[in-house]
Amino acid sequence: MSIYLDYNATTPMRPEVLDAMKPYFDSHFGNAGSVHSRGREAKRALEEARETIASALGVREKEAVVFVSGGTEGDNLAIKGVAWAARERGRHIVTSAVEHRAVIGACRALEQQGFEVTYLPIDAEGLIDPETVERSLRADTTLISLMHANNETGVIFPIAEIGQLTRERGIVFHTDAVQTFGRLPVNVETHGADLLTLSGHKIYGPKGIGALYVRPGTRIVPQIHGGEQEQGARAGTENVAAAIGMACAVKIALESMPTEHYRLRTLRDRLETGILGRITGTRRNGDQDRRLPNTSNISFHGVREDSLMAALDLEGVEVSAGAACASGAPESSYVLQAMGRRPEIDGGGIRFSLGAATTEAEIERVIDLLPGVVERVRTATLQGAGVRVRA
C-alpha cells in the first residue's frame, strides 16, 4: 500500500463532501440563475454555501465571496482585476519572488501590458521582512500580493503586519491563502486582506472550485465576460454541486483544525528528526517554527530531486519535488533558489506534506526506508558522473 505525503498538491475528497454534493448532480440539478422552483432551490443552496465560507473568513457580507474555478483563477481575477481597475491611479504592483506560479504568471502578463512589478526577496529561511515591503512602496503602487504561506516550504509570511501597512497607505492587499485555509485560522479582518484566495481541493473538497474574497468597495475588472453571475465579478453558470462540496469541506476543516494542527506538527517533527538524524548531507529548507504544521522540505546533498522522488515512488512513497503546477519543469525550484540554495551543492529539495490519513506507522516506515533509498540514488548519481564508488 502506498504512503501519500503530497497533501499540499491535493487532498482526497471526504465521503461527507461527496454525499453533500450528490443530490445536486441529479434531483437538484437546477441552474441557480433560473427563476423556477428548481432554479430557486439551487440558488438557495449556493447562497448557503457562500454564507458558510464567508463566516469561516470572519465576513458578515456573504456577497463578498465570489466562487471561481480554483486558486489559479482566483489569483488571476484578484491581481489583474485590481490592476486594471486602478490603472489610472498607478501601475506599480508589489509581490514576492516565491509566490505561486498563478500569481507570478498574472504579474508577468501585466508586465507585458505596461505595468511594473517589484518581486521582493526572501531570506535564507524563506521569510519576508515587512520593512522590505514598506521600502518597495511608491506613490503609484496600487496592489500588493503576498501569499499567506509558501506551498513548497510551508513558511508563513507576516500577513497581518503587511495588511496593516497597506491599510495605512490605502493600497489594495491580496493574499493567496490556498495552503493555509483549513490548517490555520484565516480571518480577513485580522490579516487586513482586501482580497483573499481559497481552493476547494486543498481542504478535502472537490477540484474545480475555489473562492475569492473581495472586500466590499474594492473595485475589480472581471476577467471572464458574459452573464452577471457572482455579483458581476465572474460570468458563467455556477458550479452549485462543487460550491456545496467546498462549503461542507470548510465546516469539517474548521472543526478538526485544533486537533489536526497538533497531530500533524508532531508527525512532521518526528519525520524531520528521523531524516536529519539518520541521513548525512541533509538540510531543512524553511524556518523551523514559522511554517505550516504539515509541511517539511528537505534537501539531500548529492541527490537530484527528480531521481529521489522517482525512487521513492517505486517504494510506494508519494512525495513532491516542489509545487505540483511545476511538474515537468526542467529548472530547480525557484523558491529554494530565492533562499540561496544551490541544487548542484545542496541537492534537490523534496517536499513532504502530511494530511488527514497520515499515520505514525507511515512516518516510521518512511524514516526506515529513506536512508537506503538515498544511498542508492547517491551512488547512482556518482557513478553517472564518472566517479568510482568503492564496494
ROZALO-928459 format. One record per residue (C-alpha): x, y, z; residue in three letters. Coordinates in steps of 0.2 Angstrom, whole numbers, plus 2048, in hexadecimal, padded with zeros to 3 digits. Example, Ala and Ser with C-alpha at 12.3 -4.5 7.8 and 13.67 -1.06 7.14 Angstrom:
<pts>
83E7EA827ALA
8447FB824SER
</pts>
This chain:
<pts>
800800800MET
8078117FBSER
80B81F808ILE
804830802TYR
80E83F808LEU
80984C7FBASP
7FA854803TYR
8008657FEASN
7FD8607ECALA
7EB85A7EFTHR
7E18507FBTHR
7D48427F9PRO
7C28477FAMET
7BA84380BARG
7AB83780APRO
7A0844812GLU
7A4850805VAL
79F8447F7LEU
78F840800ASP
78B853801ALA
78E8557EFMET
7858467E8LYS
77384D7E7PRO
77985C7DDTYR
77E8517CFPHE
76D8497CCASP
75D84E7D6SER
7638607DAHIS
76C8637CAPHE
7648747C7GLY
76D8847C0ASN
76F8907CEALA
76B89E7C2GLY
7598977BDSER
74A89E7C5VAL
74088E7C7HIS
73F8837D6SER
74D8787D2ARG
7588877CEGLY
7538907DEARG
7588807E7GLU
7698807E0ALA
76B8937E3LYS
7668917F5ARG
7738837F7ALA
78188D7EFLEU
77E89C7FAGLU
77E891809GLU
78F88A804ALA
79589C801ARG
78F8A1812GLU
79989281ATHR
7A9897812ILE
7A78AA816ALA
7A48A5828SER
7B389B828ALA
7BD8AA823LEU
7B58B5830GLY
7AB8BE823VAL
7998C5826ARG
7958C8813GLU
7938B880ALYS
7938C17FAGLU
7A68C57FDALA
7A98B37F8VAL
7AB8B07E5VAL
7AB89D7E0PHE
7B889A7D3VAL
7C088A7CBSER
7CE8897D7GLY
7DD8917DEGLY
7E58967CDTHR
7D689F7C7GLU
7D38A77D8GLY
7E58AE7D8ASP
7E38B47C6ASN
7D38BC7C9LEU
7DA8C57D8ALA
7EA8CB7D1ILE
7E58D07BFLYS
7D48D67C5GLY
7DB8E27D1VAL
7E98E77C6ALA
7DD8EC7B8TRP
7D18F47C3ALA
7DE9007CBALA
7E99027BCARG
7E59157BBGLU
7EC9177CCARG
7FB90D7CAGLY
8038FE7C2ARG
80F8F87CFHIS
80C8E77D7ILE
8168DF7E5VAL
8188CC7E8THR
8258C07EDSER
8318B57E3ALA
82A8A57EBVAL
8188A77E7GLU
80D8997DFHIS
80F8987CDARG
7FD89E7CBALA
8028AF7D3VAL
8138B07CAILE
80B8AC7B9GLY
7FD8B97BCALA
80B8C67C0CYS
8158C17B1ARG
8068C37A6ALA
8038D57ADLEU
8158D97AAGLU
8128D6797GLN
8038E2798GLN
80D8F179FGLY
80D8EE7B2PHE
81C8ED7BDGLU
81F8E07CAVAL
82B8DF7D8THR
82F8CD7DETYR
8358CE7EFLEU
8438C27F6PRO
8428B6805ILE
84F8B1811ASP
8588A1813ALA
84A89A81EGLU
83D89F811GLY
8368AD81BLEU
8328BF815ILE
8358CE81FASP
8268DB820PRO
8338E981FGLU
8398E380ETHR
8278E4809VAL
8258F580FGLU
8358FB807ARG
82F8F57F6SER
81F9007F6LEU
81D90E7EAARG
81191C7E7ALA
80A9127D9ASP
8099017E2THR
7F78FB7E1THR
7F88E87E6LEU
8028DD7F1ILE
8008CA7EFSER
8098BF7FBLEU
8058AD800MET
8008A8811HIS
80B899811ALA
817892804ASN
8118827FBASN
82287A7FAGLU
82A87E80BTHR
81A882815GLY
82389281CVAL
81589E822ILE
8178B081DPHE
8128BE82APRO
8028C2821ILE
7FA8CC82FALA
8098D8830GLU
8098DB81EILE
7F68DD81EGLY
7F78EB82AGLN
8048F3820LEU
7F98F3810THR
7EA8FA819ARG
7F4908820GLU
7FA90C80EARG
7E9909805GLY
7F18FB7FAILE
7E68EC7F6VAL
7ED8DC7FEPHE
7EA8CA7F7HIS
7F08BA7FFTHR
7F08A87F8ASP
7EA89E807ALA
7E888E7FDVAL
7F4884808GLN
7EF88C819THR
7DC88C819PHE
7D687D823GLY
7E787A82BARG
7E988B833LEU
7DD898839PRO
7D98A482AVAL
7D08B482DASN
7CF8C2821VAL
7CE8CF82EGLU
7DC8C9839THR
7E78C7829HIS
7E18D8822GLY
7DE8CF811ALA
7D48D8803ASP
7D48C87F9LEU
7D88B77FELEU
7D88A77F4THR
7D28957F9LEU
7D28847F0SER
7C68767F3GLY
7D18677EFHIS
7DE86C7FCLYS
7D286980BILE
7CB858806TYR
7BE8607FAGLY
7BB85E7E8PRO
7C78647DALYS
7C18727CEGLY
7BA87E7DCILE
7C288C7E6GLY
7BD89C7EDALA
7C38AE7EDLEU
7BF8BA7FBTYR
7BD8CC7F5VAL
7BB8D9802ARG
7AC8E37FFPRO
7B18F37F6GLY
7C08EB7EDTHR
7BF8EE7DBARG
7C48E07CFILE
7C28DE7BCVAL
7BA8CD7B8PRO
7C68C17AEGLN
7B88B67A7ILE
7A98BF79EHIS
7988B979AGLY
78A8B97A7GLY
7888C27B8GLU
78C8B37C3GLN
7968B57D3GLU
7918C77D6GLN
7978CB7C5GLY
7A98C67C9ALA
7AA8B67C0ARG
79E8B17B2ALA
79989F7AFGLY
78C8927B6THR
79188E7C8GLU
79787D7CDASN
78A87B7DBVAL
78F8697DFALA
7A286E7E1ALA
79D87D7EBALA
7938727F7ILE
7A18667F8GLY
7AE8747FCMET
7A387B80AALA
7A1869812CYS
7B4867811ALA
7B687881AVAL
7AA873828LYS
7B486382BILE
7C586C82AALA
7C1879837LEU
7BA86C843GLU
7CA861842SER
7D786F840MET
7DC870853PRO
7DF85D855THR
7E685B843GLU
7F3869845HIS
7FB861854TYR
7FA84F84DARG
80285483CLEU
80F85F844ARG
814851850THR
815845841LEU
81F851836ARG
82C854844ASP
82E842846ARG
831840834LEU
83E84E833GLU
847848843THR
84883683BGLY
84E83D82AILE
85B84A830LEU
86183E83EGLY
86482F833ARG
869835822ILE
87983F81FTHR
87984E814GLY
867853818THR
86086581BARG
84F86C81FARG
849879814ASN
83E88681DGLY
83D88E82EASP
83B88183BGLN
82C889844ASP
823895839ARG
81C88982CARG
80D87D829LEU
80C86F836PRO
80B862828ASN
81986781CTHR
82B86281CSER
83786680EASN
84885D80FILE
85785E803SER
86284F801PHE
8748537FCHIS
87A84A7ECGLY
8688457E7VAL
85E84C7D9ARG
84C84F7DFGLU
8448467D0ASP
84F8377D3SER
84A8357E5LEU
8388387E2MET
83782B7D5ALA
84181F7E0ALA
8358227EELEU
82681F7E3ASP
82C80E7DELEU
82C80A7F1GLU
81B8107F3GLY
81E8217FAVAL
8168307F1GLU
81E8417F4VAL
8228507EASER
8318597E4ALA
82886A7E6GLY
8188717E0ALA
80D8657D6ALA
80A8737C9CYS
81C8737C5ALA
81D8607C0SER
82885D7B1GLY
83186E7B3ALA
84386B7B0PRO
84A8787BBGLU
84C8767CESER
84087E7DASER
8408917D9TYR
83A8917EBVAL
84A8897F1LEU
8558937E5GLN
84D8A37EDALA
85389C7FEMET
86489B7F8GLY
8648887F6ARG
8708817E8ARG
8698707E1PRO
87A86B7DAGLU
88186D7ECILE
87386B7F8ASP
86985E7EEGLY
85785F7E9GLY
8498627F5GLY
83B8567F8ILE
82B85C800ARG
82285080CPHE
810856810SER
80684D81CLEU
7F384C81DGLY
7E4844825ALA
7E8832821ALA
7FA833826THR
7FE827834THR
80D825840GLU
810814839ALA
81281C827GLU
81E82982EILE
82981B836GLU
829811826ARG
82F82081CVAL
83D823829ILE
842811828ASP
841810815LEU
849821810LEU
85C81E815PRO
85D80F809GLY
8548187FBVAL
85F8287FDVAL
86F81D7FDGLU
86A8147EDARG
8668247E4VAL
87682D7EAARG
88081E7E4THR
87881E7D3ALA
87A8317D2THR
88D82F7D5LEU
88F8217C9GLN
88682B7BCGLY
8928397BEALA
8A082D7BCGLY
8A682C7CEVAL
8AC81B7D3ARG
8A28157E3VAL
8AC8087EEARG
8A27F87F1ALA
</pts>
